[in-house]
Amino acid sequence: MFYDLNVLRGKDYSSLRLDAASEQMAISNAKALGYTVFSVKSASDGWQKLFAKRERFPLMLFSQEMLALLEAGLNLIEAIEALAEKEIRPNVRQTLQSLLRMLSEGQPLSAAMQSFPSAFPPLYIAALRASEKTGGMPESLRRYIAYQSQIDEIKKKVISASIYPAMLLSVGGLVVLFLLAYVVPKFAHIYEDMGNNLPFLSQVLLSFGTFIGHHGFSLMIGLLVLLVMAIYLLGLKSVRTQLMEMLWKTPAIGERMKIYQLSRFYRSLGMLLIAGIPILKALEMVSGLLAPALKVRMLSASEQIRQGQAISMAMELNDLCTPVALRMLRVGERSGMMGEMMERISSFYDEETARWIDWFTKLFEPLLMLFIGGVIGLVVLMLYMPIFDLAGSIQ
């Protein structure tokens, strides 16, 4: 969490923003940097939480640059010093300088990173803590980079697949709105003398268009209010949880969401097991990655493993694996390479998710185009139907 501090260094009075686990930790970090602290407050108090733009620590870039510097022969402190010197973002530089100070005091890197929970997630810290005992930090960094790259790749595929349908819906909705708000009222003035001689659907459409024409401003205000309310409700954790539960209960989408969650679960678990984290501790650390429904099952599986149950059997009993994944878990138990096997399970799930996204995109996009085209065509047909009837009567 970020904190704003009013500080004094020498004769210079200024403000400072630090990332720390608590207010007291922020004060300690500022004092260690040579500042005298006068006051401190959360950087996101009150209404600022809605508008504050939080600068995220570039963990992926940090890991890639750290790996390159360590492989080039620099030691840990030299590598972080080099990264701090070239950094131009104040908050990121302050985080790196705080890490350097704690390292110079004799703290291990993983312990220093725990003071910055918003920058370094527990999985990252756990992987580095295990490597500190074996001296394999470059390998741990390389493994985390591969782990994060796989997760980002799936996210990119989901986002790419949703861009075109979202644009299609937006453009189609704007076209329909233009027809109803501008074109239909114009036709209503032309047809108003025909009265009940219009077809029923045309009368309904023109009545709707006339209503929009007379109350357009009020309707626009109402839509804006609904939009603001929707954004506010989506910002509430309870509402998002309920929406996610509804999606989980949807047959096709819920199953895909489960596969995606299991992919992250097994990839994170595999990375921790390879790093030397015990299975029960690793399960506890990755529990936060799962949806509530799967988290309950994972806790049950963890308890069964604690009682001596095999990992594969516990996962099967709690429906945390598919038949293919179950066989791979059994192979991992026999070979003693459970961490590597869990990463392979995750890769298998990722490939399955990618295939489903590709299939869904190819099917959904044409159906969406047909639906939007049908709505626009229906509106235009109802507008011109009286003209067709009039032409027929003249003939």
SVG drawing of the C-alpha trace seen along z (x, -y; Angstrom):
<svg xmlns="http://www.w3.org/2000/svg" viewBox="-57 -25 88 70">
<polyline fill="none" stroke="black" stroke-width="0.4" points="0.0,0.0 1.2,-3.5 1.7,-6.2 2.2,-9.9 4.7,-11.4 5.7,-15.0 9.4,-14.9 12.5,-17.0 16.0,-16.2 18.6,-18.9 16.8,-22.2 14.5,-20.8 10.9,-20.2 9.0,-18.0 6.5,-15.2 7.3,-11.5 5.3,-8.5 6.4,-5.1 5.1,-1.5 5.0,0.3 3.0,3.0 2.0,0.6 2.1,-3.0 4.9,-2.3 6.9,-0.5 6.6,-3.5 7.9,-5.8 10.8,-3.4 11.7,-3.2 11.7,-7.0 13.9,-7.4 16.3,-4.8 16.6,-7.0 17.7,-10.0 14.3,-11.8 12.7,-13.3 9.0,-12.4 6.3,-15.0 3.1,-13.3 2.0,-10.2 -1.3,-9.2 -2.6,-6.6 -2.2,-7.7 -5.8,-6.7 -8.0,-8.2 -11.7,-8.8 -12.8,-9.7 -9.2,-9.5 -9.6,-5.8 -11.9,-6.1 -9.5,-8.4 -6.0,-7.5 -3.8,-6.0 -1.7,-3.5 1.8,-2.9 2.4,0.8 5.9,2.2 7.1,3.7 7.8,7.2 8.3,8.9 10.7,6.4 12.6,6.3 12.9,10.1 14.2,10.1 16.8,7.4 17.9,9.0 18.4,12.3 20.5,10.6 22.7,8.8 23.2,11.9 24.1,14.0 26.5,11.3 28.5,11.8 27.2,9.1 26.3,10.0 22.9,9.3 23.6,5.9 25.4,4.6 22.5,5.8 19.9,3.9 22.1,0.8 22.3,0.8 18.5,1.1 18.0,-1.7 20.4,-4.0 18.7,-3.7 15.1,-3.9 13.3,-7.2 10.0,-6.4 10.2,-7.7 8.1,-5.0 10.0,-2.2 13.3,-3.8 12.4,-4.2 11.4,-0.5 14.7,0.6 16.7,-1.8 14.8,-0.4 15.7,3.2 19.3,2.1 19.2,0.6 17.7,3.8 20.3,6.0 23.1,3.9 21.7,4.5 22.1,8.2 18.6,9.2 18.0,11.8 16.3,10.6 13.1,12.5 12.7,11.0 13.3,7.5 10.7,8.0 8.1,8.9 8.1,5.3 6.6,4.4 3.6,6.8 2.0,4.7 5.2,5.1 6.3,8.6 3.6,11.3 3.9,14.2 4.6,16.7 7.5,14.7 9.0,14.3 8.6,18.0 10.4,19.0 13.3,16.7 13.5,17.8 14.0,21.4 16.7,20.3 18.6,18.4 19.3,21.7 20.6,23.4 22.2,20.4 20.1,20.9 18.5,17.4 19.0,17.1 17.2,20.4 14.3,19.2 14.0,15.9 14.1,17.8 11.3,20.1 9.2,17.2 9.6,15.4 8.5,18.5 5.5,18.9 4.4,15.3 4.9,15.4 2.5,18.4 -0.2,16.7 0.2,13.5 -0.1,15.4 -3.5,16.9 -4.7,13.5 -3.6,11.9 -5.6,14.6 -8.7,13.9 -8.4,10.2 -7.7,10.5 -10.7,12.7 -13.0,10.2 -11.8,7.1 -13.6,7.7 -17.0,8.8 -16.8,5.8 -16.2,3.4 -19.0,5.1 -21.4,4.8 -20.5,1.1 -20.8,0.1 -24.0,2.1 -25.5,0.6 -24.6,-2.9 -26.2,-2.3 -29.4,-1.0 -29.5,-3.9 -29.0,-6.3 -31.9,-4.8 -34.2,-4.8 -33.2,-8.3 -32.9,-10.2 -34.2,-8.3 -37.4,-6.9 -38.7,-10.3 -38.2,-11.8 -40.3,-9.0 -42.9,-9.5 -43.6,-13.0 -44.0,-11.8 -46.4,-9.0 -48.4,-10.8 -51.2,-11.6 -51.7,-7.9 -52.9,-7.1 -54.1,-3.5 -53.4,-2.7 -49.9,-1.7 -48.9,1.9 -49.0,2.7 -45.2,3.2 -44.5,-0.1 -47.0,-1.8 -45.1,-0.4 -41.7,-1.4 -42.9,-4.9 -44.5,-5.4 -41.2,-4.4 -39.3,-6.8 -41.7,-9.7 -41.3,-9.0 -37.5,-9.1 -37.7,-12.3 -39.8,-14.1 -37.8,-12.8 -34.4,-12.4 -32.5,-14.5 -34.2,-12.9 -33.5,-9.4 -29.8,-10.4 -29.6,-11.6 -31.2,-8.3 -28.7,-6.2 -25.8,-8.1 -27.2,-7.5 -27.6,-3.8 -24.0,-3.7 -22.6,-5.3 -24.6,-3.0 -23.4,0.0 -19.7,-1.1 -20.2,-1.6 -21.9,1.8 -19.1,3.5 -16.6,1.9 -18.2,3.7 -16.5,7.0 -19.8,8.6 -21.4,7.8 -18.4,9.1 -18.5,12.3 -22.2,12.8 -21.6,12.3 -18.7,14.7 -20.9,17.3 -23.5,16.9 -20.9,17.4 -19.6,20.5 -23.0,22.0 -23.3,21.4 -22.6,24.9 -20.1,24.1 -18.5,20.9 -18.2,22.3 -16.3,25.4 -13.9,23.2 -13.4,20.9 -12.6,24.0 -10.0,25.2 -8.4,21.7 -8.3,21.6 -6.8,25.1 -4.1,24.1 -3.0,21.3 -3.3,23.5 -1.1,26.3 1.5,23.9 1.9,22.0 2.0,25.2 4.5,26.8 6.8,23.7 6.8,23.8 7.4,27.6 10.4,27.3 11.7,24.4 11.6,26.8 8.5,25.6 6.7,28.5 3.3,29.5 1.1,28.4 2.8,25.0 2.6,24.6 -1.1,25.4 -1.7,22.8 0.1,20.2 -1.7,20.8 -5.2,21.0 -5.7,17.3 -5.6,17.9 -8.7,20.0 -12.4,19.1 -14.3,19.6 -15.9,22.9 -12.5,24.4 -10.8,23.0 -13.2,25.0 -12.2,28.2 -8.5,27.3 -8.7,26.9 -10.4,30.3 -7.7,31.9 -5.0,30.2 -6.5,31.8 -6.6,35.2 -2.9,34.9 -2.0,33.9 -3.7,37.1 -1.5,39.1 -3.6,39.4 -1.8,39.4 -1.8,36.1 -3.5,37.6 -6.2,39.3 -6.9,36.1 -7.2,34.1 -9.5,36.7 -11.8,37.0 -12.2,33.2 -12.7,32.8 -9.6,30.7 -8.3,32.6 -9.5,34.0 -8.9,37.7 -5.8,36.8 -4.4,34.7 -5.1,37.5 -2.9,39.9 -0.1,37.3 -0.2,36.8 0.1,40.5 3.1,40.6 4.6,37.7 4.2,39.5 5.9,42.6 8.8,40.7 9.3,38.2 9.0,35.3 5.6,33.9 6.6,30.3 7.6,30.8 4.5,32.9 2.2,30.2 3.8,27.7 3.0,30.1 -0.6,30.4 -0.8,26.6 0.6,26.5 -2.0,29.1 -4.8,27.0 -3.4,23.9 -3.5,25.6 -7.1,26.8 -8.1,23.2 -6.5,21.7 -8.3,24.2 -11.6,23.4 -11.1,19.7 -10.2,20.1 -13.3,22.3 -15.6,19.9 -14.3,16.9 -14.9,18.5 -18.4,19.4 -19.5,16.4 -18.3,13.6 -20.5,14.6 -23.5,15.3 -23.1,11.8 -22.8,10.2 -26.0,12.0 -27.8,10.9 -26.8,7.2 -27.5,7.2 -30.9,8.8 -31.9,6.1 -30.8,3.3 -32.6,4.9 -35.8,5.3 -35.8,1.7 -35.3,0.5 -38.0,2.9 -40.5,1.6 -39.7,-1.9 -40.2,-1.3 -43.1,1.2 -45.8,-1.6 -44.1,-2.8 -44.2,0.7 -47.9,0.9 -48.6,-2.5 -46.8,-1.5 -48.9,1.7 -52.1,-0.2 -51.2,-2.6 -50.5,0.3"/>
</svg>
